[in-house]
Amino acid sequence: MPKMKTRRAAAKRYSFTGTGKVKYKKQGLRHILTKKSTKRKRNLRKTGILSDAETERVKKLLPYG
């Protein structure tokens, strides 16, 4: 059986933790930062963890993740 191809768009956006959870970078920290509060910008710096339902979808896109 041939190798499965990885969806490159998903590979650039998501990565896996050691326990199998999916990490992603939060959106909203690229531009128009003046109207956002310092607390909000600080919390956007942290990596997000996908929910279990979304994790199943990402695992299909990243077969070797």
PDBQT receptor file of N, H, CA, C and O in Angstrom, charges set to zero:
ATOM      1  N   MET A   1       0.842  -1.181   0.000  1.00  0.00    +0.000 N 
ATOM      2  CA  MET A   1       0.000   0.000   0.000  1.00  0.00    +0.000 C 
ATOM      3  C   MET A   1       0.888   1.246   0.000  1.00  0.00    +0.000 C 
ATOM      4  O   MET A   1       1.840   1.309   0.777  1.00  0.00    +0.000 OA
ATOM      5  N   PRO A   2       0.604   2.231  -0.844  1.00  0.00    +0.000 N 
ATOM      6  CA  PRO A   2       1.442   3.424  -0.880  1.00  0.00    +0.000 C 
ATOM      7  C   PRO A   2       1.281   4.275   0.374  1.00  0.00    +0.000 C 
ATOM      8  O   PRO A   2       0.320   4.146   1.133  1.00  0.00    +0.000 OA
ATOM      9  N   LYS A   3       2.257   5.144   0.553  1.00  0.00    +0.000 N 
ATOM     10  H   LYS A   3       3.037   5.249  -0.064  1.00  0.00    +0.000 HD
ATOM     11  CA  LYS A   3       2.196   6.057   1.692  1.00  0.00    +0.000 C 
ATOM     12  C   LYS A   3       1.048   7.045   1.518  1.00  0.00    +0.000 C 
ATOM     13  O   LYS A   3       0.694   7.407   0.396  1.00  0.00    +0.000 OA
ATOM     14  N   MET A   4       0.470   7.477   2.640  1.00  0.00    +0.000 N 
ATOM     15  H   MET A   4       0.758   7.183   3.551  1.00  0.00    +0.000 HD
ATOM     16  CA  MET A   4      -0.570   8.499   2.599  1.00  0.00    +0.000 C 
ATOM     17  C   MET A   4       0.092   9.872   2.559  1.00  0.00    +0.000 C 
ATOM     18  O   MET A   4       1.149  10.083   3.153  1.00  0.00    +0.000 OA
ATOM     19  N   LYS A   5      -0.545  10.796   1.852  1.00  0.00    +0.000 N 
ATOM     20  H   LYS A   5      -1.404  10.624   1.369  1.00  0.00    +0.000 HD
ATOM     21  CA  LYS A   5      -0.001  12.151   1.798  1.00  0.00    +0.000 C 
ATOM     22  C   LYS A   5      -0.545  12.988   2.946  1.00  0.00    +0.000 C 
ATOM     23  O   LYS A   5      -1.711  12.876   3.325  1.00  0.00    +0.000 OA
ATOM     24  N   THR A   6       0.328  13.828   3.488  1.00  0.00    +0.000 N 
ATOM     25  H   THR A   6       1.275  13.919   3.180  1.00  0.00    +0.000 HD
ATOM     26  CA  THR A   6      -0.054  14.761   4.540  1.00  0.00    +0.000 C 
ATOM     27  C   THR A   6      -0.630  16.019   3.905  1.00  0.00    +0.000 C 
ATOM     28  O   THR A   6      -0.095  16.513   2.912  1.00  0.00    +0.000 OA
ATOM     29  N   ARG A   7      -1.720  16.541   4.472  1.00  0.00    +0.000 N 
ATOM     30  H   ARG A   7      -2.154  16.139   5.278  1.00  0.00    +0.000 HD
ATOM     31  CA  ARG A   7      -2.251  17.818   4.015  1.00  0.00    +0.000 C 
ATOM     32  C   ARG A   7      -1.316  18.912   4.507  1.00  0.00    +0.000 C 
ATOM     33  O   ARG A   7      -1.258  19.187   5.705  1.00  0.00    +0.000 OA
ATOM     34  N   ARG A   8      -0.584  19.536   3.590  1.00  0.00    +0.000 N 
ATOM     35  H   ARG A   8      -0.632  19.312   2.617  1.00  0.00    +0.000 HD
ATOM     36  CA  ARG A   8       0.456  20.477   3.982  1.00  0.00    +0.000 C 
ATOM     37  C   ARG A   8      -0.111  21.705   4.685  1.00  0.00    +0.000 C 
ATOM     38  O   ARG A   8       0.531  22.251   5.583  1.00  0.00    +0.000 OA
ATOM     39  N   ALA A   9      -1.294  22.143   4.293  1.00  0.00    +0.000 N 
ATOM     40  H   ALA A   9      -1.815  21.699   3.563  1.00  0.00    +0.000 HD
ATOM     41  CA  ALA A   9      -1.895  23.307   4.952  1.00  0.00    +0.000 C 
ATOM     42  C   ALA A   9      -2.140  23.015   6.422  1.00  0.00    +0.000 C 
ATOM     43  O   ALA A   9      -1.914  23.877   7.272  1.00  0.00    +0.000 OA
ATOM     44  N   ALA A  10      -2.601  21.810   6.730  1.00  0.00    +0.000 N 
ATOM     45  H   ALA A  10      -2.785  21.110   6.040  1.00  0.00    +0.000 HD
ATOM     46  CA  ALA A  10      -2.847  21.428   8.121  1.00  0.00    +0.000 C 
ATOM     47  C   ALA A  10      -1.534  21.256   8.877  1.00  0.00    +0.000 C 
ATOM     48  O   ALA A  10      -1.451  21.594  10.058  1.00  0.00    +0.000 OA
ATOM     49  N   ALA A  11      -0.509  20.736   8.208  1.00  0.00    +0.000 N 
ATOM     50  H   ALA A  11      -0.576  20.462   7.249  1.00  0.00    +0.000 HD
ATOM     51  CA  ALA A  11       0.781  20.508   8.858  1.00  0.00    +0.000 C 
ATOM     52  C   ALA A  11       1.424  21.821   9.286  1.00  0.00    +0.000 C 
ATOM     53  O   ALA A  11       2.154  21.870  10.276  1.00  0.00    +0.000 OA
ATOM     54  N   LYS A  12       1.148  22.897   8.526  1.00  0.00    +0.000 N 
ATOM     55  H   LYS A  12       0.556  22.858   7.721  1.00  0.00    +0.000 HD
ATOM     56  CA  LYS A  12       1.716  24.197   8.872  1.00  0.00    +0.000 C 
ATOM     57  C   LYS A  12       0.974  24.860  10.024  1.00  0.00    +0.000 C 
ATOM     58  O   LYS A  12       1.516  25.759  10.668  1.00  0.00    +0.000 OA
ATOM     59  N   ARG A  13      -0.249  24.434  10.293  1.00  0.00    +0.000 N 
ATOM     60  H   ARG A  13      -0.688  23.703   9.771  1.00  0.00    +0.000 HD
ATOM     61  CA  ARG A  13      -1.070  25.088  11.314  1.00  0.00    +0.000 C 
ATOM     62  C   ARG A  13      -1.156  24.331  12.627  1.00  0.00    +0.000 C 
ATOM     63  O   ARG A  13      -1.357  24.942  13.677  1.00  0.00    +0.000 OA
ATOM     64  N   TYR A  14      -1.007  23.022  12.593  1.00  0.00    +0.000 N 
ATOM     65  H   TYR A  14      -0.843  22.525  11.740  1.00  0.00    +0.000 HD
ATOM     66  CA  TYR A  14      -1.212  22.202  13.788  1.00  0.00    +0.000 C 
ATOM     67  C   TYR A  14       0.022  21.369  14.088  1.00  0.00    +0.000 C 
ATOM     68  O   TYR A  14       0.767  20.995  13.182  1.00  0.00    +0.000 OA
ATOM     69  N   SER A  15       0.230  21.081  15.372  1.00  0.00    +0.000 N 
ATOM     70  H   SER A  15      -0.376  21.384  16.107  1.00  0.00    +0.000 HD
ATOM     71  CA  SER A  15       1.261  20.139  15.797  1.00  0.00    +0.000 C 
ATOM     72  C   SER A  15       0.720  19.366  16.989  1.00  0.00    +0.000 C 
ATOM     73  O   SER A  15      -0.224  19.804  17.646  1.00  0.00    +0.000 OA
ATOM     74  N   PHE A  16       1.317  18.225  17.263  1.00  0.00    +0.000 N 
ATOM     75  H   PHE A  16       2.084  17.869  16.729  1.00  0.00    +0.000 HD
ATOM     76  CA  PHE A  16       0.832  17.342  18.316  1.00  0.00    +0.000 C 
ATOM     77  C   PHE A  16       1.689  17.447  19.568  1.00  0.00    +0.000 C 
ATOM     78  O   PHE A  16       2.900  17.656  19.497  1.00  0.00    +0.000 OA
ATOM     79  N   THR A  17       1.038  17.299  20.711  1.00  0.00    +0.000 N 
ATOM     80  H   THR A  17       0.054  17.129  20.768  1.00  0.00    +0.000 HD
ATOM     81  CA  THR A  17       1.765  17.222  21.970  1.00  0.00    +0.000 C 
ATOM     82  C   THR A  17       2.173  15.769  22.188  1.00  0.00    +0.000 C 
ATOM     83  O   THR A  17       1.818  14.892  21.400  1.00  0.00    +0.000 OA
ATOM     84  N   GLY A  18       2.910  15.525  23.249  1.00  0.00    +0.000 N 
ATOM     85  H   GLY A  18       3.198  16.238  23.889  1.00  0.00    +0.000 HD
ATOM     86  CA  GLY A  18       3.336  14.170  23.545  1.00  0.00    +0.000 C 
ATOM     87  C   GLY A  18       2.189  13.244  23.884  1.00  0.00    +0.000 C 
ATOM     88  O   GLY A  18       2.282  12.035  23.667  1.00  0.00    +0.000 OA
ATOM     89  N   THR A  19       1.107  13.796  24.414  1.00  0.00    +0.000 N 
ATOM     90  H   THR A  19       1.032  14.777  24.590  1.00  0.00    +0.000 HD
ATOM     91  CA  THR A  19      -0.032  12.959  24.794  1.00  0.00    +0.000 C 
ATOM     92  C   THR A  19      -1.061  12.827  23.677  1.00  0.00    +0.000 C 
ATOM     93  O   THR A  19      -2.085  12.168  23.859  1.00  0.00    +0.000 OA
ATOM     94  N   GLY A  20      -0.800  13.453  22.507  1.00  0.00    +0.000 N 
ATOM     95  H   GLY A  20       0.032  13.988  22.360  1.00  0.00    +0.000 HD
ATOM     96  CA  GLY A  20      -1.697  13.297  21.375  1.00  0.00    +0.000 C 
ATOM     97  C   GLY A  20      -2.695  14.425  21.191  1.00  0.00    +0.000 C 
ATOM     98  O   GLY A  20      -3.537  14.364  20.295  1.00  0.00    +0.000 OA
ATOM     99  N   LYS A  21      -2.615  15.450  22.023  1.00  0.00    +0.000 N 
ATOM    100  H   LYS A  21      -1.931  15.499  22.751  1.00  0.00    +0.000 HD
ATOM    101  CA  LYS A  21      -3.490  16.600  21.826  1.00  0.00    +0.000 C 
ATOM    102  C   LYS A  21      -2.948  17.449  20.682  1.00  0.00    +0.000 C 
ATOM    103  O   LYS A  21      -1.779  17.327  20.315  1.00  0.00    +0.000 OA
ATOM    104  N   VAL A  22      -3.796  18.310  20.116  1.00  0.00    +0.000 N 
ATOM    105  H   VAL A  22      -4.746  18.408  20.414  1.00  0.00    +0.000 HD
ATOM    106  CA  VAL A  22      -3.399  19.120  18.966  1.00  0.00    +0.000 C 
ATOM    107  C   VAL A  22      -3.231  20.572  19.399  1.00  0.00    +0.000 C 
ATOM    108  O   VAL A  22      -4.141  21.174  19.969  1.00  0.00    +0.000 OA
ATOM    109  N   LYS A  23      -2.038  21.129  19.114  1.00  0.00    +0.000 N 
ATOM    110  H   LYS A  23      -1.300  20.640  18.651  1.00  0.00    +0.000 HD
ATOM    111  CA  LYS A  23      -1.744  22.519  19.428  1.00  0.00    +0.000 C 
ATOM    112  C   LYS A  23      -1.928  23.369  18.185  1.00  0.00    +0.000 C 
ATOM    113  O   LYS A  23      -1.742  22.897  17.063  1.00  0.00    +0.000 OA
ATOM    114  N   TYR A  24      -2.296  24.631  18.393  1.00  0.00    +0.000 N 
ATOM    115  H   TYR A  24      -2.447  25.014  19.304  1.00  0.00    +0.000 HD
ATOM    116  CA  TYR A  24      -2.402  25.573  17.285  1.00  0.00    +0.000 C 
ATOM    117  C   TYR A  24      -2.117  26.968  17.804  1.00  0.00    +0.000 C 
ATOM    118  O   TYR A  24      -2.225  27.226  19.002  1.00  0.00    +0.000 OA
ATOM    119  N   LYS A  25      -1.747  27.881  16.888  1.00  0.00    +0.000 N 
ATOM    120  H   LYS A  25      -1.659  27.671  15.914  1.00  0.00    +0.000 HD
ATOM    121  CA  LYS A  25      -1.526  29.276  17.265  1.00  0.00    +0.000 C 
ATOM    122  C   LYS A  25      -2.837  30.017  17.152  1.00  0.00    +0.000 C 
ATOM    123  O   LYS A  25      -3.560  29.876  16.165  1.00  0.00    +0.000 OA
ATOM    124  N   LYS A  26      -3.142  30.811  18.168  1.00  0.00    +0.000 N 
ATOM    125  H   LYS A  26      -2.555  30.926  18.969  1.00  0.00    +0.000 HD
ATOM    126  CA  LYS A  26      -4.406  31.547  18.186  1.00  0.00    +0.000 C 
ATOM    127  C   LYS A  26      -4.370  32.691  17.175  1.00  0.00    +0.000 C 
ATOM    128  O   LYS A  26      -3.316  33.270  16.913  1.00  0.00    +0.000 OA
ATOM    129  N   GLN A  27      -5.525  33.004  16.618  1.00  0.00    +0.000 N 
ATOM    130  H   GLN A  27      -6.381  32.533  16.831  1.00  0.00    +0.000 HD
ATOM    131  CA  GLN A  27      -5.633  34.071  15.624  1.00  0.00    +0.000 C 
ATOM    132  C   GLN A  27      -5.930  35.396  16.305  1.00  0.00    +0.000 C 
ATOM    133  O   GLN A  27      -6.403  35.434  17.441  1.00  0.00    +0.000 OA
ATOM    134  N   GLY A  28      -5.647  36.480  15.598  1.00  0.00    +0.000 N 
ATOM    135  H   GLY A  28      -5.263  36.450  14.676  1.00  0.00    +0.000 HD
ATOM    136  CA  GLY A  28      -5.994  37.799  16.105  1.00  0.00    +0.000 C 
ATOM    137  C   GLY A  28      -4.829  38.601  16.632  1.00  0.00    +0.000 C 
ATOM    138  O   GLY A  28      -5.035  39.604  17.315  1.00  0.00    +0.000 OA
ATOM    139  N   LEU A  29      -3.598  38.186  16.333  1.00  0.00    +0.000 N 
ATOM    140  H   LEU A  29      -3.430  37.371  15.778  1.00  0.00    +0.000 HD
ATOM    141  CA  LEU A  29      -2.432  38.898  16.880  1.00  0.00    +0.000 C 
ATOM    142  C   LEU A  29      -1.514  39.403  15.763  1.00  0.00    +0.000 C 
ATOM    143  O   LEU A  29      -0.318  39.595  15.982  1.00  0.00    +0.000 OA
ATOM    144  N   ARG A  30      -2.069  39.616  14.574  1.00  0.00    +0.000 N 
ATOM    145  H   ARG A  30      -3.040  39.460  14.396  1.00  0.00    +0.000 HD
ATOM    146  CA  ARG A  30      -1.243  40.021  13.438  1.00  0.00    +0.000 C 
ATOM    147  C   ARG A  30      -1.266  41.530  13.211  1.00  0.00    +0.000 C 
ATOM    148  O   ARG A  30      -0.216  42.133  12.988  1.00  0.00    +0.000 OA
ATOM    149  N   HIS A  31      -2.427  42.140  13.264  1.00  0.00    +0.000 N 
ATOM    150  H   HIS A  31      -3.280  41.650  13.445  1.00  0.00    +0.000 HD
ATOM    151  CA  HIS A  31      -2.517  43.580  13.006  1.00  0.00    +0.000 C 
ATOM    152  C   HIS A  31      -3.750  44.114  13.727  1.00  0.00    +0.000 C 
ATOM    153  O   HIS A  31      -4.525  43.353  14.306  1.00  0.00    +0.000 OA
ATOM    154  N   ILE A  32      -3.919  45.434  13.681  1.00  0.00    +0.000 N 
ATOM    155  H   ILE A  32      -3.289  46.052  13.210  1.00  0.00    +0.000 HD
ATOM    156  CA  ILE A  32      -4.974  46.142  14.424  1.00  0.00    +0.000 C 
ATOM    157  C   ILE A  32      -4.884  45.779  15.914  1.00  0.00    +0.000 C 
ATOM    158  O   ILE A  32      -5.851  45.310  16.514  1.00  0.00    +0.000 OA
ATOM    159  N   LEU A  33      -3.711  46.006  16.487  1.00  0.00    +0.000 N 
ATOM    160  H   LEU A  33      -2.925  46.386  15.999  1.00  0.00    +0.000 HD
ATOM    161  CA  LEU A  33      -3.473  45.618  17.878  1.00  0.00    +0.000 C 
ATOM    162  C   LEU A  33      -3.761  46.763  18.852  1.00  0.00    +0.000 C 
ATOM    163  O   LEU A  33      -3.816  46.536  20.061  1.00  0.00    +0.000 OA
ATOM    164  N   THR A  34      -3.945  47.976  18.356  1.00  0.00    +0.000 N 
ATOM    165  H   THR A  34      -3.900  48.160  17.375  1.00  0.00    +0.000 HD
ATOM    166  CA  THR A  34      -4.075  49.115  19.258  1.00  0.00    +0.000 C 
ATOM    167  C   THR A  34      -5.383  49.076  20.033  1.00  0.00    +0.000 C 
ATOM    168  O   THR A  34      -5.421  49.506  21.185  1.00  0.00    +0.000 OA
ATOM    169  N   LYS A  35      -6.446  48.577  19.435  1.00  0.00    +0.000 N 
ATOM    170  H   LYS A  35      -6.414  48.228  18.499  1.00  0.00    +0.000 HD
ATOM    171  CA  LYS A  35      -7.738  48.549  20.129  1.00  0.00    +0.000 C 
ATOM    172  C   LYS A  35      -7.897  47.339  21.044  1.00  0.00    +0.000 C 
ATOM    173  O   LYS A  35      -8.873  47.257  21.789  1.00  0.00    +0.000 OA
ATOM    174  N   LYS A  36      -6.954  46.401  21.000  1.00  0.00    +0.000 N 
ATOM    175  H   LYS A  36      -6.160  46.468  20.395  1.00  0.00    +0.000 HD
ATOM    176  CA  LYS A  36      -7.031  45.209  21.844  1.00  0.00    +0.000 C 
ATOM    177  C   LYS A  36      -6.304  45.470  23.155  1.00  0.00    +0.000 C 
ATOM    178  O   LYS A  36      -5.262  46.124  23.183  1.00  0.00    +0.000 OA
ATOM    179  N   SER A  37      -6.863  44.957  24.225  1.00  0.00    +0.000 N 
ATOM    180  H   SER A  37      -7.710  44.426  24.202  1.00  0.00    +0.000 HD
ATOM    181  CA  SER A  37      -6.272  45.190  25.538  1.00  0.00    +0.000 C 
ATOM    182  C   SER A  37      -4.997  44.371  25.704  1.00  0.00    +0.000 C 
ATOM    183  O   SER A  37      -4.782  43.382  25.003  1.00  0.00    +0.000 OA
ATOM    184  N   THR A  38      -4.161  44.796  26.637  1.00  0.00    +0.000 N 
ATOM    185  H   THR A  38      -4.335  45.599  27.206  1.00  0.00    +0.000 HD
ATOM    186  CA  THR A  38      -2.909  44.096  26.901  1.00  0.00    +0.000 C 
ATOM    187  C   THR A  38      -3.167  42.675  27.377  1.00  0.00    +0.000 C 
ATOM    188  O   THR A  38      -2.455  41.746  26.997  1.00  0.00    +0.000 OA
ATOM    189  N   LYS A  39      -4.182  42.511  28.205  1.00  0.00    +0.000 N 
ATOM    190  H   LYS A  39      -4.761  43.265  28.513  1.00  0.00    +0.000 HD
ATOM    191  CA  LYS A  39      -4.524  41.184  28.718  1.00  0.00    +0.000 C 
ATOM    192  C   LYS A  39      -4.947  40.256  27.582  1.00  0.00    +0.000 C 
ATOM    193  O   LYS A  39      -4.565  39.086  27.542  1.00  0.00    +0.000 OA
ATOM    194  N   ARG A  40      -5.735  40.794  26.670  1.00  0.00    +0.000 N 
ATOM    195  H   ARG A  40      -6.045  41.744  26.703  1.00  0.00    +0.000 HD
ATOM    196  CA  ARG A  40      -6.208  39.995  25.536  1.00  0.00    +0.000 C 
ATOM    197  C   ARG A  40      -5.044  39.571  24.645  1.00  0.00    +0.000 C 
ATOM    198  O   ARG A  40      -4.984  38.421  24.211  1.00  0.00    +0.000 OA
ATOM    199  N   LYS A  41      -4.112  40.499  24.368  1.00  0.00    +0.000 N 
ATOM    200  H   LYS A  41      -4.161  41.433  24.721  1.00  0.00    +0.000 HD
ATOM    201  CA  LYS A  41      -2.954  40.185  23.530  1.00  0.00    +0.000 C 
ATOM    202  C   LYS A  41      -2.041  39.171  24.213  1.00  0.00    +0.000 C 
ATOM    203  O   LYS A  41      -1.476  38.294  23.559  1.00  0.00    +0.000 OA
ATOM    204  N   ARG A  42      -1.900  39.295  25.521  1.00  0.00    +0.000 N 
ATOM    205  H   ARG A  42      -2.359  40.007  26.053  1.00  0.00    +0.000 HD
ATOM    206  CA  ARG A  42      -1.073  38.355  26.273  1.00  0.00    +0.000 C 
ATOM    207  C   ARG A  42      -1.645  36.944  26.206  1.00  0.00    +0.000 C 
ATOM    208  O   ARG A  42      -0.903  35.975  26.050  1.00  0.00    +0.000 OA
ATOM    209  N   ASN A  43      -2.974  36.832  26.326  1.00  0.00    +0.000 N 
ATOM    210  H   ASN A  43      -3.577  37.620  26.454  1.00  0.00    +0.000 HD
ATOM    211  CA  ASN A  43      -3.606  35.513  26.271  1.00  0.00    +0.000 C 
ATOM    212  C   ASN A  43      -3.585  34.919  24.867  1.00  0.00    +0.000 C 
ATOM    213  O   ASN A  43      -3.612  33.698  24.713  1.00  0.00    +0.000 OA
ATOM    214  N   LEU A  44      -3.537  35.759  23.854  1.00  0.00    +0.000 N 
ATOM    215  H   LEU A  44      -3.515  36.751  23.980  1.00  0.00    +0.000 HD
ATOM    216  CA  LEU A  44      -3.469  35.261  22.484  1.00  0.00    +0.000 C 
ATOM    217  C   LEU A  44      -2.097  34.678  22.156  1.00  0.00    +0.000 C 
ATOM    218  O   LEU A  44      -1.962  33.910  21.204  1.00  0.00    +0.000 OA
ATOM    219  N   ARG A  45      -1.076  35.039  22.940  1.00  0.00    +0.000 N 
ATOM    220  H   ARG A  45      -1.186  35.664  23.714  1.00  0.00    +0.000 HD
ATOM    221  CA  ARG A  45       0.260  34.498  22.692  1.00  0.00    +0.000 C 
ATOM    222  C   ARG A  45       0.355  33.018  23.023  1.00  0.00    +0.000 C 
ATOM    223  O   ARG A  45       1.173  32.301  22.445  1.00  0.00    +0.000 OA
ATOM    224  N   LYS A  46      -0.472  32.560  23.947  1.00  0.00    +0.000 N 
ATOM    225  H   LYS A  46      -1.136  33.142  24.417  1.00  0.00    +0.000 HD
ATOM    226  CA  LYS A  46      -0.411  31.161  24.370  1.00  0.00    +0.000 C 
ATOM    227  C   LYS A  46      -0.921  30.253  23.261  1.00  0.00    +0.000 C 
ATOM    228  O   LYS A  46      -1.761  30.654  22.456  1.00  0.00    +0.000 OA
ATOM    229  N   THR A  47      -0.412  29.035  23.224  1.00  0.00    +0.000 N 
ATOM    230  H   THR A  47       0.271  28.709  23.879  1.00  0.00    +0.000 HD
ATOM    231  CA  THR A  47      -0.897  28.086  22.227  1.00  0.00    +0.000 C 
ATOM    232  C   THR A  47      -2.248  27.541  22.666  1.00  0.00    +0.000 C 
ATOM    233  O   THR A  47      -2.496  27.346  23.856  1.00  0.00    +0.000 OA
ATOM    234  N   GLY A  48      -3.102  27.304  21.709  1.00  0.00    +0.000 N 
ATOM    235  H   GLY A  48      -2.901  27.463  20.743  1.00  0.00    +0.000 HD
ATOM    236  CA  GLY A  48      -4.419  26.743  21.990  1.00  0.00    +0.000 C 
ATOM    237  C   GLY A  48      -4.405  25.237  21.851  1.00  0.00    +0.000 C 
ATOM    238  O   GLY A  48      -3.557  24.680  21.153  1.00  0.00    +0.000 OA
ATOM    239  N   ILE A  49      -5.342  24.571  22.515  1.00  0.00    +0.000 N 
ATOM    240  H   ILE A  49      -6.031  25.022  23.082  1.00  0.00    +0.000 HD
ATOM    241  CA  ILE A  49      -5.516  23.126  22.416  1.00  0.00    +0.000 C 
ATOM    242  C   ILE A  49      -6.879  22.865  21.792  1.00  0.00    +0.000 C 
ATOM    243  O   ILE A  49      -7.891  23.382  22.264  1.00  0.00    +0.000 OA
ATOM    244  N   LEU A  50      -6.906  22.071  20.739  1.00  0.00    +0.000 N 
ATOM    245  H   LEU A  50      -6.083  21.651  20.355  1.00  0.00    +0.000 HD
ATOM    246  CA  LEU A  50      -8.168  21.777  20.056  1.00  0.00    +0.000 C 
ATOM    247  C   LEU A  50      -9.053  20.876  20.910  1.00  0.00    +0.000 C 
ATOM    248  O   LEU A  50      -8.567  20.113  21.745  1.00  0.00    +0.000 OA
ATOM    249  N   SER A  51     -10.364  20.980  20.685  1.00  0.00    +0.000 N 
ATOM    250  H   SER A  51     -10.759  21.599  20.007  1.00  0.00    +0.000 HD
ATOM    251  CA  SER A  51     -11.309  20.100  21.358  1.00  0.00    +0.000 C 
ATOM    252  C   SER A  51     -11.189  18.688  20.772  1.00  0.00    +0.000 C 
ATOM    253  O   SER A  51     -10.583  18.490  19.719  1.00  0.00    +0.000 OA
ATOM    254  N   ASP A  52     -11.775  17.720  21.466  1.00  0.00    +0.000 N 
ATOM    255  H   ASP A  52     -12.268  17.881  22.321  1.00  0.00    +0.000 HD
ATOM    256  CA  ASP A  52     -11.674  16.325  21.033  1.00  0.00    +0.000 C 
ATOM    257  C   ASP A  52     -12.326  16.103  19.669  1.00  0.00    +0.000 C 
ATOM    258  O   ASP A  52     -11.816  15.335  18.854  1.00  0.00    +0.000 OA
ATOM    259  N   ALA A  53     -13.453  16.774  19.418  1.00  0.00    +0.000 N 
ATOM    260  H   ALA A  53     -13.868  17.398  20.079  1.00  0.00    +0.000 HD
ATOM    261  CA  ALA A  53     -14.143  16.606  18.141  1.00  0.00    +0.000 C 
ATOM    262  C   ALA A  53     -13.283  17.122  16.982  1.00  0.00    +0.000 C 
ATOM    263  O   ALA A  53     -13.205  16.487  15.930  1.00  0.00    +0.000 OA
ATOM    264  N   GLU A  54     -12.645  18.266  17.180  1.00  0.00    +0.000 N 
ATOM    265  H   GLU A  54     -12.708  18.782  18.034  1.00  0.00    +0.000 HD
ATOM    266  CA  GLU A  54     -11.787  18.822  16.138  1.00  0.00    +0.000 C 
ATOM    267  C   GLU A  54     -10.506  18.013  15.986  1.00  0.00    +0.000 C 
ATOM    268  O   GLU A  54      -9.951  17.918  14.891  1.00  0.00    +0.000 OA
ATOM    269  N   THR A  55     -10.039  17.433  17.080  1.00  0.00    +0.000 N 
ATOM    270  H   THR A  55     -10.490  17.509  17.969  1.00  0.00    +0.000 HD
ATOM    271  CA  THR A  55      -8.810  16.642  17.037  1.00  0.00    +0.000 C 
ATOM    272  C   THR A  55      -8.955  15.466  16.092  1.00  0.00    +0.000 C 
ATOM    273  O   THR A  55      -8.021  15.147  15.356  1.00  0.00    +0.000 OA
ATOM    274  N   GLU A  56     -10.103  14.818  16.099  1.00  0.00    +0.000 N 
ATOM    275  H   GLU A  56     -10.861  15.077  16.697  1.00  0.00    +0.000 HD
ATOM    276  CA  GLU A  56     -10.336  13.678  15.211  1.00  0.00    +0.000 C 
ATOM    277  C   GLU A  56     -10.239  14.098  13.746  1.00  0.00    +0.000 C 
ATOM    278  O   GLU A  56      -9.718  13.349  12.920  1.00  0.00    +0.000 OA
ATOM    279  N   ARG A  57     -10.733  15.283  13.422  1.00  0.00    +0.000 N 
ATOM    280  H   ARG A  57     -11.156  15.892  14.093  1.00  0.00    +0.000 HD
ATOM    281  CA  ARG A  57     -10.670  15.773  12.043  1.00  0.00    +0.000 C 
ATOM    282  C   ARG A  57      -9.232  16.057  11.626  1.00  0.00    +0.000 C 
ATOM    283  O   ARG A  57      -8.842  15.767  10.495  1.00  0.00    +0.000 OA
ATOM    284  N   VAL A  58      -8.445  16.624  12.537  1.00  0.00    +0.000 N 
ATOM    285  H   VAL A  58      -8.762  16.859  13.455  1.00  0.00    +0.000 HD
ATOM    286  CA  VAL A  58      -7.061  16.974  12.203  1.00  0.00    +0.000 C 
ATOM    287  C   VAL A  58      -6.220  15.716  12.053  1.00  0.00    +0.000 C 
ATOM    288  O   VAL A  58      -5.313  15.686  11.221  1.00  0.00    +0.000 OA
ATOM    289  N   LYS A  59      -6.495  14.682  12.829  1.00  0.00    +0.000 N 
ATOM    290  H   LYS A  59      -7.232  14.706  13.505  1.00  0.00    +0.000 HD
ATOM    291  CA  LYS A  59      -5.717  13.446  12.740  1.00  0.00    +0.000 C 
ATOM    292  C   LYS A  59      -5.897  12.764  11.384  1.00  0.00    +0.000 C 
ATOM    293  O   LYS A  59      -5.007  12.048  10.927  1.00  0.00    +0.000 OA
ATOM    294  N   LYS A  60      -7.050  12.984  10.740  1.00  0.00    +0.000 N 
ATOM    295  H   LYS A  60      -7.773  13.566  11.112  1.00  0.00    +0.000 HD
ATOM    296  CA  LYS A  60      -7.236  12.437   9.395  1.00  0.00    +0.000 C 
ATOM    297  C   LYS A  60      -6.394  13.197   8.374  1.00  0.00    +0.000 C 
ATOM    298  O   LYS A  60      -5.924  12.623   7.392  1.00  0.00    +0.000 OA
ATOM    299  N   LEU A  61      -6.209  14.497   8.618  1.00  0.00    +0.000 N 
ATOM    300  H   LEU A  61      -6.591  14.964   9.416  1.00  0.00    +0.000 HD
ATOM    301  CA  LEU A  61      -5.419  15.313   7.698  1.00  0.00    +0.000 C 
ATOM    302  C   LEU A  61      -3.918  15.079   7.883  1.00  0.00    +0.000 C 
ATOM    303  O   LEU A  61      -3.139  15.247   6.944  1.00  0.00    +0.000 OA
ATOM    304  N   LEU A  62      -3.516  14.690   9.099  1.00  0.00    +0.000 N 
ATOM    305  H   LEU A  62      -4.148  14.553   9.861  1.00  0.00    +0.000 HD
ATOM    306  CA  LEU A  62      -2.107  14.453   9.413  1.00  0.00    +0.000 C 
ATOM    307  C   LEU A  62      -1.919  12.986   9.805  1.00  0.00    +0.000 C 
ATOM    308  O   LEU A  62      -1.833  12.680  10.994  1.00  0.00    +0.000 OA
ATOM    309  N   PRO A  63      -1.854  12.088   8.849  1.00  0.00    +0.000 N 
ATOM    310  CA  PRO A  63      -1.841  10.666   9.176  1.00  0.00    +0.000 C 
ATOM    311  C   PRO A  63      -0.597  10.221   9.955  1.00  0.00    +0.000 C 
ATOM    312  O   PRO A  63      -0.655   9.228  10.680  1.00  0.00    +0.000 OA
ATOM    313  N   TYR A  64       0.517  10.933   9.817  1.00  0.00    +0.000 N 
ATOM    314  H   TYR A  64       0.564  11.739   9.228  1.00  0.00    +0.000 HD
ATOM    315  CA  TYR A  64       1.748  10.528  10.507  1.00  0.00    +0.000 C 
ATOM    316  C   TYR A  64       2.105  11.484  11.638  1.00  0.00    +0.000 C 
ATOM    317  O   TYR A  64       3.254  11.524  12.079  1.00  0.00    +0.000 OA
ATOM    318  N   GLY A  65       1.128  12.255  12.109  1.00  0.00    +0.000 N 
ATOM    319  H   GLY A  65       0.195  12.223  11.751  1.00  0.00    +0.000 HD
ATOM    320  CA  GLY A  65       1.374  13.237  13.157  1.00  0.00    +0.000 C 
ATOM    321  C   GLY A  65       1.488  12.622  14.526  1.00  0.00    +0.000 C 
ATOM    322  O   GLY A  65       1.696  13.335  15.508  1.00  0.00    +0.000 OA
TER     323      GLY A  65
